[in-house]
Structures are given as structure tokens and as C-alpha cells.
Amino acid sequence: MNDFHSSIPDLNKAIASQNPFDRSLIVRSNDIWKPSFPDVPSINAHASDAIFQAIEQIRAGYRTVSGITIKAEKGLGKSHLISRIRRRLLEEGGSFFVYMSDVDYGNLNRVHANFLTTLSLSLKQIGNEGVMQWQELATALINEALGKTLIPQNLVKQFSGALAKNPKLVDTLTAKVLQIKPNIENPYLIQAILWTLASDKVSFATNWLSGKALAQAQADAMGLPNSTEEDKEGEAFQTVCQILDLIGDYRTLVIGFDELESVDRNEAGFSRAQVVALLVKDLYGKIKRGVLMTAIFDETWQFQIRALPQAESVTARMGEKIFDLQYLNADDVLTLVSQWLKEFYESKGLTPPYPVYPFNEGELRELGKERLIVRKVLEECAKNWKVPNDPTPPPTAADPLHQVELAFNNELNALEETIEKYFDDSNILAEALYFAFLALKGETVERLQVEEIEKVQTKAVDKGYLHFRVRGQEDGRSTKIVVAVVQESGAKFVSAALKRLIEYQKFDMTRGCLVRSKDVKPKTVGKQCLDQLLSQELGGEFVKLASEDIKPLLAIYFVNKARTDYDVTEDQILEFIVQKKLAAENYIICEILSDPSGQIPNGLVDENEIAESTSIPDTTEINNLDEALDNLLGQISG
């Protein structure tokens, strides 16, 4: 009992005003990078301590690579554990962290390309030195090449000024770095990494590093060749290996693979978990210094991983050490609840009489006998949150649509930080639109009664360009709208997509619809096809994609992807979409269904204009460059 606690009326007023447990309790990918839940280090400490010990052994040079598997059933805290690892690595420094989960796996036939994208996006996250992990790596390369000790934050802050004084700075630095990295097969890789130091080029550089094609003007401005569509999977793994090789010279790498359970399979018949296990085996031999950490269900390990043809080789690497997560005991329950309440009371400027007030400590201890997971304990707290001695009984069950709303708000908040990750992913954007359209079956929007939504089935040569078809009745006429979401920058891909979008008979449509945020370059096949699409003869449509319009659809799509974790059903999610009019009043969906304007929308992104614009910092910044950077400029220009 705390003798110096806040007054009971003040405490009870806070309790009545807010339920700190009435929130989504699911750890999603964004929570790994920016934790939103209190961590309780004592819960499953045996596993996290072992991972930290493995990292220390690698740093000390006792070994180079460690493969660790974390086994647990759903909800036992695998993602919480990974979040704890990331948080501590961020505090300590000396390591890079990479995290791959659910939506990152994508097409399992392209796991190497998908991992390259994940690697690039993970390295775009802020590291221990207050800048992107990519920028830490770029600074390390420059420091070694020039015998300097430049600080990453200073270098990033001053790089644009240095570039303004010396437009060939990146080219010159690349040549210097290549002198100490003669084994790098692709010199443009170094050039792209160094471009991450320039504030106006960092997004283009990380896109290029992830294997995406840039608009040709942008690629030319940065001196980077655009990759072709041929053999991207093979090229991707070569690029991954070179990046891992570079990282190993300066940092310990920790890679976490999460959410392996899925019904998806690749063309060879392997499940997602099996595909990832084989990837881990391949990566094991390519990492100079690092930990490969895999979170997996026990049954997935037993019946999928151990059933692989190369099972012994795979498990020997990814499961060098295996740890099972445990249910909460009575002490864990008390520690968990008191940690959540500590943050709640501190936010209110209050001090409770005892750590778990208003709950009864004995009743919480009883929960520890029921072999509960973290989420179930917190759900019990949400249900029983009330002012002590209040005769009003706590709610007996949560409203399912309230649960959907909590999940939706959780995903929507996460997208404030992560929308950039998905905004150029045409397939995920198309999936989000497709799912939202499912809620409109039988509804009439923009005079079109929606009857059916279906994926466009194509032959191999046409795959990846057209996404789904909306069938319906409009003024008594049968209407078939085929939608293509095309966020790619490369003119070749854009042209290929638009060429198919005007083949009405081949792909069974009465109207083609392009959804895109960027312009289509003049003097390209794509622009010719676009003009034909928007002609009176074809009556097609070009709908502008904007992040504020797609965010809610992405959020509810991610809720559906994780519906078993959120403990809601697809029917409840679709009902929520109807109730909140997320689809019926969404600008993109209304534009797809409305009468075509035949016009190219205003406000599209012109990537050529971005490439031509030069970021000129004020002269004060240029004149006050760090002395070390002045010396650097003098050295490389001489």
C-alpha cells in the first residue's frame, strides 16, 4: 500500500473517464518499429536473454551467425518479444535490425525480391544514431574510405549543402569507396547507398535499392541504371548478398521473420513457412555477422518445416537454438497489469494506493492459474475496468463492431507512419480496393448496381497488370469495369499495363480504369494507350490515387488480413465497412463507378519535375559546414 497516493475521488474520476485497456491489443508490424505497448522484460525473459547473449557472442567474435527459432501458439507473445529485441538494439547501437512479416511475403514465387524490398524498407528505419540505418551504413563507408570519423547526423544534415558546392560529390565518393570494396560486383549499389544521405533523393535511392525501377529522368539524374523485369528474382538475391556483405563489415545484423502461418503456397507447393525456412537457410551462409530469428507456431515447425526435403539442413541452421514461450503465471499477470496501469496513472499525474488499483490483487493472481496469454489477461482487465464498489456491473461482452472499430483505428494510426511503404505497391493497393468493393455487392453507387467483384484471370504473360473486374447494371446496361492499379515508375511496365487495359474483348470488359498517382510520360507507348483508353470510343477512366483516400481502405484490408488475431469475422468487417460507408463514400471507388470523364486528372506526380528540381539549402548552412566535411570536400576535389 502506498501511503502517499492521490485522493480516491481523483483516481476514480480518471478511472470513470477512460479505460486504458479498451484498445486494440494486437502487436502489428508498426508496433515492432515504434512500440505502443508497455514491455514487461520478465515475461519470456529466457528467450530474449538468449537472443541478446547470441548477439554478444557474435560481437565478441566467438561465432559469426546464429539461427534461433521461437516457438509458441498464437497470442503467447512472439511479436512482443521481437519488439523487445528491436527496442534494446535501438538503445545499445552496433546492430541493424530487419523485420519481415505478413504482407511483406507477398508472392511466394518471388521471396528473394520481396526480401530485398523488406531489407531496404527496414534499413530506412531510424537506427541508434538518429538517422536511417541506410545513412549509418553510408557514413561508415565514407569514414573508412577517407579515414574520417564523421557523425551520421551531421553528415546527413550537411550533405545537401556539400552536394550544392560539389554536384559530383556522390560520384567521387563512390569511386573512393569502391577502392576499399573491390569485391562489390555492382558499383551502382554503393552509389545508391551514398545517395541516401541526400534529403531530396533518399526515397528514390531506397526504392532503387529495393529493386524498383525509377522514372528514367530520375534514374539519369542519380546516375543509376534501371533494372529490367527479366530475372528480377535472381538479381534480387545477388543484391541482398552484397548488401549483407557490406553491413557485416560494420554492424551485427538481426533479422526477424514473423507471421509465417498462411494458406498461401508457391508454384512448387511449398507453404509460406517452408519458403521462409529455405530463405533462412540461404541467408545463413551469406551473413558475416548476424542473428536469424524466426517466430513460428509449434505445429508449423513439426508438420511443415520438419517435412521439408532438406529438413535436417534447414532445421540445423534456423533452429540451432529453439525456445518455447510460456503462459503467464501469477507474478507475470501482476507485473503485466501494473506496468500498463503505471503508464496510465503517470499520464494522468496520479499515484494509486497500490500498483494494480482498482483491481483486486488476489483475483489477478487467480488468472495466473488459468494458463492465459497476454491478450486474454488484458481483455479481462478491459471487461472489468470500473470504479471500486460501483454497483453498475461491467459489460458482459464487447460489441463485435466496436472490436472492428478498435482494430480499424489501430491500423489507420499505424498507416500515418507506414503509408509510404505501401503507396507504391500496386498489388496491395489493388487488394485493398477489391476487398472494399466486396462490401458493395447488391448496393447501388453512382447509378451502378454492383453485382459481382472478381479477380481478372490471365495467362502467365499477362499476369500482374490487371487486377479485378466489377460487374453490374447501369441504366439497364450490363457493365464490366476492369481496374488496373499501376504505381510503378518504369515506362516499360506502365506501357505494358495500359496496353492490356485497352484490350476490351480479350479481357472481357466494357470499361477500363487506371488507378494511379503519377503521370504517364509523353512519347511513350503507355501515353498512346492512355489516350486511346480515354477516347470517346473506349470510354475508359483515369482515377487519381491519393494517400488520404486509400488509407482507410488499406486499414480495413489489414484488419481483415489479421482478423483471427483481432478476433473478428469477415462478415463483421464487411458490416463495419457498410455502416461507416468506407466504400460507398470513398472517392476512388466512386470515381471508378461513376461516368468516365475522359480526362487526365489534375495534380498527378511528375517524376521528371522532381528529378530536375535541385534542393538548394540556404547559404548559411553551406558556409557553416562542419570542418571535417570541409576537409572532406577539399580532399575529394583534389
C-alpha positions in Angstrom: 0.0 0.0 0.0 1.3 3.4 -1.0 0.8 5.9 1.9 1.4 8.9 -0.4 -1.2 8.2 -3.1 -3.6 10.5 -4.9 -7.0 11.1 -3.5 -9.5 8.3 -4.2 -12.0 10.7 -5.8 -9.4 11.9 -8.2 -8.3 8.3 -9.0 -11.9 7.2 -9.5 -12.7 10.2 -11.7 -9.8 9.1 -14.0 -11.0 5.5 -14.0 -14.5 6.6 -15.0 -13.3 8.8 -17.8 -11.0 6.3 -19.6 -10.4 2.6 -19.9 -6.7 2.1 -20.7 -7.4 -1.4 -21.8 -10.1 -0.6 -24.3 -7.9 -0.6 -27.3 -6.6 -2.9 -29.9 -4.3 -5.4 -28.1 -2.7 -6.8 -31.2 1.0 -6.2 -32.0 1.2 -5.3 -35.6 4.3 -4.7 -37.8 4.4 -1.0 -37.0 4.5 -1.7 -33.3 7.8 -3.6 -33.8 9.4 -0.4 -35.0 7.6 2.1 -32.8 6.4 0.2 -29.7 3.0 1.3 -28.5 2.7 -1.2 -25.7 4.5 -1.3 -22.3 7.1 -4.0 -22.3 7.5 -6.4 -19.3 11.0 -7.8 -19.7 10.5 -10.6 -17.2 7.9 -12.3 -19.4 9.6 -14.9 -21.5 13.0 -13.4 -20.5 14.6 -16.8 -21.1 14.1 -16.4 -24.8 15.1 -12.7 -25.2 18.1 -13.2 -22.9 19.3 -16.0 -25.1 19.0 -13.8 -28.2 20.9 -11.0 -26.6 23.6 -13.5 -25.5 23.9 -14.7 -29.1 24.3 -11.1 -30.3 27.1 -10.6 -27.7 28.9 -13.8 -28.7 28.9 -12.6 -32.3 30.1 -9.1 -31.4 32.9 -10.7 -29.3 33.9 -12.8 -32.3 33.1 -16.2 -30.8 30.9 -17.0 -33.7 29.6 -15.4 -36.9 25.9 -16.5 -37.3 23.2 -17.8 -35.0 19.9 -19.3 -36.0 17.2 -19.0 -33.3 13.6 -20.3 -33.5 10.9 -19.0 -31.1 8.0 -21.5 -30.9 4.6 -20.6 -29.4 0.9 -20.7 -30.1 -1.0 -17.6 -31.2 -1.0 -14.9 -28.7 1.8 -16.1 -26.4 3.9 -13.0 -27.2 6.2 -13.8 -30.2 5.8 -10.3 -31.7 6.1 -8.7 -28.2 9.4 -10.5 -27.9 10.6 -9.3 -31.3 9.6 -5.8 -30.3 11.7 -6.1 -27.1 14.7 -7.1 -29.2 14.3 -4.2 -31.5 13.9 -1.7 -28.6 17.0 -2.8 -26.9 19.1 -2.9 -30.1 18.0 0.7 -30.7 19.2 1.7 -27.3 22.5 -0.1 -27.5 23.6 0.6 -31.1 26.1 -1.5 -33.0 23.4 -3.5 -34.8 21.0 -3.2 -37.7 17.5 -4.7 -37.4 15.4 -6.1 -40.3 11.8 -7.4 -39.8 9.7 -9.3 -42.2 6.0 -10.2 -41.6 2.6 -11.0 -43.2 2.2 -8.5 -46.1 5.9 -8.4 -46.8 6.0 -12.0 -48.0 3.7 -11.3 -51.0 4.1 -13.6 -54.0 5.9 -16.6 -52.6 7.4 -17.3 -56.0 9.4 -14.0 -55.6 10.6 -14.4 -52.0 14.1 -13.1 -52.8 12.7 -10.0 -54.4 10.2 -9.5 -51.6 13.0 -9.9 -49.0 15.1 -7.3 -50.8 12.2 -4.9 -50.6 11.8 -5.7 -46.9 15.5 -5.3 -46.3 15.5 -1.9 -48.0 12.5 -0.6 -46.1 13.8 -1.9 -42.7 17.1 -0.1 -43.3 15.1 3.0 -43.9 14.0 2.9 -40.3 15.8 5.1 -37.8 18.7 3.5 -36.0 20.7 4.1 -32.8 22.4 7.2 -34.3 19.2 9.1 -35.0 19.3 8.6 -38.8 18.2 5.9 -41.1 20.1 2.6 -40.9 21.0 3.1 -44.6 22.5 6.5 -43.7 24.5 4.9 -40.9 25.9 2.5 -43.5 26.7 5.2 -45.9 28.5 7.2 -43.3 30.5 4.1 -42.3 31.6 3.6 -45.9 32.7 7.2 -46.2 34.6 7.1 -42.9 36.5 4.0 -43.9 37.2 5.2 -47.4 38.6 8.6 -46.3 39.9 7.8 -42.8 37.3 10.1 -41.2 35.1 10.0 -38.1 32.1 11.9 -39.4 29.0 11.7 -37.3 25.9 10.4 -39.3 23.5 13.1 -38.1 25.9 15.8 -39.0 26.7 14.3 -42.4 23.0 13.9 -43.3 22.3 17.5 -42.2 25.1 18.9 -44.2 25.2 16.6 -47.2 22.8 18.6 -49.4 24.9 21.7 -48.8 28.1 19.8 -49.7 26.3 18.5 -52.8 25.4 22.0 -53.8 29.1 23.0 -53.6 30.2 19.9 -55.4 27.5 18.3 -57.7 29.8 15.4 -58.4 30.2 14.6 -54.7 28.3 11.2 -54.9 30.3 10.1 -58.0 33.6 11.0 -56.4 32.7 9.3 -53.1 31.6 6.2 -54.9 34.9 5.9 -56.6 36.7 6.3 -53.2 34.6 3.7 -51.6 35.0 1.2 -54.4 38.8 1.4 -53.9 38.2 -0.3 -50.4 35.4 -2.5 -51.6 36.8 -4.2 -54.7 34.6 -7.3 -54.3 31.4 -5.4 -54.9 30.1 -6.7 -58.2 27.6 -3.8 -58.7 29.2 -0.4 -58.2 25.9 1.3 -58.5 24.9 -0.3 -55.2 27.5 1.9 -53.5 26.3 4.9 -55.4 22.6 4.4 -54.3 23.6 3.9 -50.7 25.5 7.2 -50.7 22.5 8.9 -52.3 20.5 8.1 -49.2 22.5 10.9 -47.5 20.8 13.5 -49.7 17.4 14.5 -48.3 15.7 15.0 -51.7 17.0 11.7 -53.1 16.7 9.3 -50.2 13.2 7.9 -51.2 14.4 7.3 -54.8 17.6 5.7 -53.6 15.8 3.3 -51.2 13.3 2.5 -54.0 16.1 1.6 -56.3 17.9 -0.4 -53.6 14.7 -2.4 -53.1 14.7 -3.4 -56.8 12.1 -0.9 -58.1 12.5 0.9 -61.4 12.7 4.7 -61.2 11.3 7.2 -63.7 14.0 7.4 -66.3 14.7 11.1 -65.7 15.2 10.3 -62.0 17.5 7.4 -62.7 19.5 9.5 -65.1 19.8 12.4 -62.6 21.2 10.0 -60.0 23.4 8.0 -62.4 21.6 4.7 -61.7 20.7 2.2 -64.3 17.1 0.9 -64.3 16.7 -2.8 -63.8 14.7 -4.9 -66.3 11.8 -7.2 -65.4 13.7 -10.2 -66.6 15.1 -12.5 -63.8 14.4 -10.0 -61.0 14.2 -12.8 -58.6 17.8 -13.9 -59.3 19.1 -10.4 -59.4 17.4 -9.7 -56.1 19.3 -12.4 -54.2 22.6 -11.2 -55.6 21.8 -7.7 -54.4 20.7 -9.0 -51.0 24.0 -10.8 -50.6 26.1 -7.8 -51.5 24.1 -5.6 -49.1 24.5 -8.1 -46.3 28.2 -8.4 -47.0 28.6 -4.6 -46.7 26.6 -4.5 -43.4 28.7 -7.2 -41.9 31.8 -5.0 -42.2 30.3 -2.5 -39.7 27.3 -3.9 -37.8 25.8 -7.1 -36.4 22.6 -7.8 -38.3 19.5 -9.1 -36.6 16.7 -10.4 -38.9 13.3 -11.3 -37.6 10.8 -13.4 -39.5 7.3 -13.3 -38.1 3.7 -14.4 -39.1 4.8 -17.4 -41.1 1.4 -19.1 -40.9 -0.7 -18.7 -44.1 -2.6 -20.8 -46.6 -0.5 -19.4 -49.5 1.8 -21.7 -51.4 4.3 -21.2 -54.2 4.3 -22.9 -57.6 6.4 -25.7 -56.1 3.7 -26.4 -53.5 5.7 -25.1 -50.5 3.8 -23.1 -47.8 4.9 -19.7 -46.7 6.6 -21.1 -43.6 8.6 -23.6 -45.8 9.6 -20.9 -48.3 10.8 -18.7 -45.5 12.7 -21.6 -43.8 14.5 -22.2 -47.1 15.3 -18.4 -47.3 16.7 -18.5 -43.8 18.9 -21.5 -44.8 20.2 -19.5 -47.8 20.8 -16.3 -45.8 22.6 -18.3 -43.1 25.6 -18.8 -45.4 25.6 -15.2 -46.6 25.7 -13.2 -43.4 29.1 -12.2 -42.0 27.8 -11.3 -38.5 24.2 -11.8 -37.5 21.3 -13.5 -35.9 18.4 -15.0 -37.8 15.3 -15.1 -35.6 12.2 -17.0 -36.6 8.8 -16.9 -34.8 6.6 -19.9 -35.5 3.8 -22.0 -34.2 4.8 -25.3 -32.8 2.6 -27.3 -35.2 4.1 -25.4 -38.2 7.5 -26.4 -37.1 6.5 -30.0 -36.6 4.4 -30.6 -39.7 5.8 -28.2 -42.2 9.4 -27.3 -41.5 10.4 -30.8 -40.5 8.6 -32.2 -43.5 10.8 -30.3 -46.0 13.0 -32.4 -48.3 16.1 -30.7 -46.8 14.6 -30.7 -43.3 17.8 -31.6 -41.5 19.9 -28.9 -43.2 17.2 -26.3 -42.7 16.5 -27.0 -39.0 20.2 -27.2 -38.2 20.5 -23.6 -39.3 17.3 -21.9 -38.4 16.8 -23.9 -35.2 20.3 -24.0 -33.8 18.6 -22.9 -30.6 14.9 -23.4 -30.0 12.9 -21.7 -27.3 9.2 -22.3 -26.3 7.3 -19.3 -25.0 5.4 -19.8 -21.8 1.9 -19.0 -20.4 1.7 -16.2 -17.8 2.0 -17.2 -14.1 0.5 -15.2 -11.2 3.6 -13.0 -10.9 3.6 -12.3 -14.6 -0.1 -11.3 -14.5 0.5 -8.8 -11.7 3.6 -7.4 -13.4 1.8 -7.0 -16.7 -1.2 -5.2 -15.3 0.8 -3.0 -13.0 3.0 -1.9 -15.9 0.0 -0.9 -18.0 -1.5 0.9 -15.1 1.8 2.7 -14.3 1.7 4.3 -17.7 -2.0 5.2 -17.3 -1.6 6.8 -13.9 1.6 8.6 -14.9 -0.2 10.1 -17.9 -2.8 11.5 -15.6 -0.3 12.7 -13.0 -1.8 10.4 -10.4 -0.4 7.9 -7.9 -2.5 4.8 -7.0 -2.7 3.3 -3.5 -1.2 0.1 -4.9 0.1 -0.8 -8.4 -3.0 -2.7 -9.7 -5.7 -0.4 -8.3 -8.7 -0.7 -9.0 -8.2 -4.4 -9.5 -8.0 -6.9 -6.7 -4.5 -8.5 -6.5 -5.9 -11.8 -5.4 -8.3 -12.0 -8.3 -5.5 -11.2 -10.7 -3.3 -13.9 -9.2 -6.1 -16.4 -9.9 -5.9 -15.5 -13.6 -2.3 -16.8 -13.4 -3.6 -20.3 -12.8 -5.6 -20.4 -16.0 -2.7 -20.6 -18.4 -3.7 -17.3 -20.1 -1.9 -15.4 -22.8 -1.1 -11.6 -22.5 -4.0 -10.6 -24.7 -6.6 -12.6 -22.7 -5.4 -11.0 -19.4 -5.7 -7.5 -20.9 -9.1 -8.3 -22.3 -10.2 -9.4 -18.8 -8.9 -6.1 -17.5 -10.9 -4.2 -20.2 -14.1 -6.0 -19.3 -13.7 -5.5 -15.6 -12.5 -1.9 -15.6 -14.7 0.1 -13.2 -14.7 2.3 -10.2 -14.4 0.2 -7.0 -17.7 -0.5 -5.3 -19.6 0.8 -8.2 -22.9 -1.2 -8.3 -23.0 -0.9 -12.1 -21.9 -4.3 -13.4 -19.1 -4.3 -16.0 -20.1 -5.1 -19.6 -20.6 -8.8 -20.3 -19.3 -8.8 -23.8 -17.7 -6.4 -26.2 -19.7 -5.2 -29.2 -18.1 -7.0 -32.3 -18.3 -3.9 -34.4 -16.6 -2.0 -31.5 -13.8 -4.5 -31.8 -13.6 -4.0 -35.5 -13.5 -0.2 -34.9 -10.7 -0.6 -32.4 -8.8 -2.7 -34.9 -9.5 -0.2 -37.7 -8.3 2.7 -35.7 -5.2 0.8 -34.8 -4.3 0.1 -38.4 -5.3 3.6 -39.5 -3.0 5.1 -36.9 -0.1 2.8 -38.0 -0.6 4.0 -41.6 0.2 7.5 -40.6 3.8 6.3 -40.2 3.8 3.5 -42.8 1.7 4.6 -45.8 4.9 5.3 -47.8 5.7 1.6 -47.5 2.5 0.6 -49.3 1.8 3.6 -51.6 3.9 2.2 -54.5 2.8 -1.4 -54.0 0.2 -1.8 -56.8 -0.8 -5.3 -55.7 -1.5 -4.4 -52.1 -3.4 -1.3 -53.1 -5.5 -3.3 -55.6 -6.2 -5.9 -52.9 -7.5 -3.2 -50.6 -9.8 -1.8 -53.3 -11.0 -5.3 -54.1 -11.9 -6.1 -50.5 -13.7 -2.8 -50.1 -15.8 -3.5 -53.2 -16.9 -6.8 -51.7 -19.0 -4.7 -49.2 -20.8 -3.1 -52.1 -22.3 -6.2 -53.6 -26.0 -5.6 -54.1 -25.6 -1.8 -53.5 -26.0 1.0 -56.0 -23.3 3.6 -56.1 -23.1 6.4 -58.8 -26.1 4.8 -60.6 -24.3 1.5 -60.9 -25.7 -1.5 -59.1 -22.8 -3.7 -58.1 -23.4 -7.4 -58.8 -20.1 -9.2 -58.6 -16.4 -8.5 -58.0 -13.9 -10.9 -59.4 -10.1 -11.2 -60.0 -9.0 -11.0 -63.6 -7.8 -14.4 -64.7 -4.9 -14.1 -67.2 -2.3 -16.2 -68.8 1.3 -16.0 -67.5 2.4 -13.3 -70.0 -0.4 -11.0 -68.8 -0.2 -11.6 -65.0 0.4 -8.6 -62.7 -1.1 -5.9 -64.9 -4.9 -6.1 -64.5 -6.3 -6.6 -61.0 -10.1 -7.1 -60.7 -13.4 -6.7 -62.5 -16.6 -5.1 -61.2 -19.7 -6.4 -62.8 -23.0 -4.5 -62.5 -26.0 -2.9 -64.1 -26.0 0.8 -65.1 -29.2 2.3 -66.5 -30.3 -1.2 -67.6 -27.0 -2.0 -69.3 -24.5 -4.7 -68.3 -21.3 -3.0 -67.2 -17.9 -4.7 -66.7 -15.2 -2.5 -65.3 -11.6 -3.8 -65.2 -9.4 -2.0 -62.7 -5.6 -1.7 -63.0 -3.7 -0.1 -60.2 -0.3 1.0 -61.6 2.0 2.7 -59.3 5.2 1.6 -61.0 7.5 4.3 -62.3 9.2 2.5 -65.2 7.7 3.4 -68.5 8.0 -0.2 -69.8 5.8 -1.6 -67.1 3.3 1.3 -67.3 3.1 0.8 -71.1 2.5 -2.9 -70.7 -0.3 -2.4 -68.2 -2.1 0.2 -70.4 -1.7 -1.8 -73.5 -3.7 -4.6 -71.8 -6.2 -2.2 -70.3 -7.5 -1.2 -73.8 -8.0 -4.8 -74.9 -11.6 -4.8 -74.0 -12.6 -8.0 -75.8 -9.7 -10.1 -74.7 -10.1 -9.2 -71.0 -14.0 -9.2 -71.0 -14.7 -5.5 -70.1 -16.9 -2.7 -71.2 -14.7 -0.1 -69.5 -11.0 0.0 -68.4 -10.0 2.0 -65.4 -6.5 3.1 -64.5 -5.8 4.0 -60.8 -2.5 5.9 -60.4 -1.0 8.9 -58.6 1.7 9.6 -61.2 1.5 11.0 -64.7 2.1 8.8 -67.8 5.1 10.1 -69.8 4.5 11.6 -73.2 6.1 10.0 -76.2 5.7 6.5 -74.7 3.6 3.6 -75.8 1.8 4.0 -72.5 0.7 7.5 -73.3 -0.6 6.4 -76.7 -2.6 3.6 -75.0 -3.9 6.1 -72.3 -5.2 8.5 -75.0 -7.0 5.5 -76.6 -8.4 4.4 -73.2 -9.8 7.9 -72.5 -11.2 8.3 -76.0 -14.9 8.5 -76.6 -14.7 5.2 -78.5 -13.5 3.2 -75.4 -14.9 5.4 -72.7 -12.2 4.5 -70.1 -11.3 6.2 -66.9 -8.1 7.5 -65.1 -8.7 7.8 -61.4 -6.2 9.7 -59.3 -4.8 7.8 -56.3 -4.3 9.9 -53.2 -3.0 8.6 -49.9 -5.8 10.1 -47.8 -8.4 8.2 -50.0 -6.6 4.8 -49.9 -5.6 4.9 -46.2 -9.0 3.8 -44.8 -9.3 1.1 -47.3 -5.8 -0.2 -46.6 -6.6 0.0 -42.8 -9.7 -2.2 -43.1 -8.0 -4.6 -45.5 -5.2 -5.1 -42.9 -7.8 -5.7 -40.3 -9.3 -8.5 -42.5 -5.8 -9.9 -43.0 -5.4 -10.2 -39.3 -9.0 -10.9 -38.4 -8.1 -14.1 -36.4 -5.7 -12.0 -34.3 -8.3 -9.3 -33.8 -10.9 -12.0 -33.0 -13.4 -10.6 -35.5 -15.0 -12.2 -38.6 -15.0 -11.1 -42.2 -18.8 -10.6 -42.1 -18.4 -8.2 -39.1 -15.7 -6.3 -41.0 -17.8 -6.0 -44.1 -20.7 -4.9 -42.0 -18.4 -2.2 -40.5 -17.5 -1.0 -44.0 -21.2 -0.7 -44.8 -22.0 1.0 -41.5 -19.2 3.6 -41.8 -19.7 4.0 -45.6 -16.0 3.4 -46.0 -16.5 2.1 -49.6 -19.8 3.8 -50.6 -18.4 7.3 -50.0 -14.7 6.7 -50.9 -13.5 9.0 -53.6 -11.5 6.3 -55.5 -14.4 3.8 -55.5 -17.0 6.5 -56.5 -14.7 7.6 -59.4 -14.3 4.0 -60.6 -18.0 3.5 -60.7 -19.1 7.0 -62.0 -19.5 8.0 -65.6 -16.0 8.4 -67.1 -14.8 12.0 -67.6 -12.4 11.1 -70.3 -9.9 13.4 -68.7 -6.5 13.0 -67.2 -6.9 14.1 -63.6 -5.1 17.2 -62.2 -2.4 17.1 -59.5 -0.6 14.0 -60.7 3.0 13.5 -59.6 5.5 14.5 -62.3 8.6 12.5 -61.6 10.6 14.2 -64.2 10.0 17.5 -62.5 11.2 16.0 -59.2 14.4 14.8 -60.9 15.1 18.3 -62.4 14.4 20.2 -59.2 17.5 20.8 -57.1 17.4 21.2 -53.4 19.5 24.4 -52.7 20.0 24.9 -49.0 20.4 28.4 -47.6 23.9 29.8 -47.9 24.3 30.0 -44.1 24.2 26.2 -44.0 26.7 25.9 -46.8 29.1 28.4 -45.3 28.9 26.8 -41.8 29.7 23.2 -42.9 31.4 21.1 -40.3 35.2 21.5 -40.5 35.6 17.8 -41.1 33.3 17.9 -44.1 35.2 20.9 -45.5 38.3 18.9 -45.2 36.5 16.0 -46.9 35.4 18.3 -49.8 39.0 19.5 -50.2 40.4 16.0 -50.2 38.0 14.5 -52.8 38.1 17.5 -55.1 41.9 17.5 -55.2 
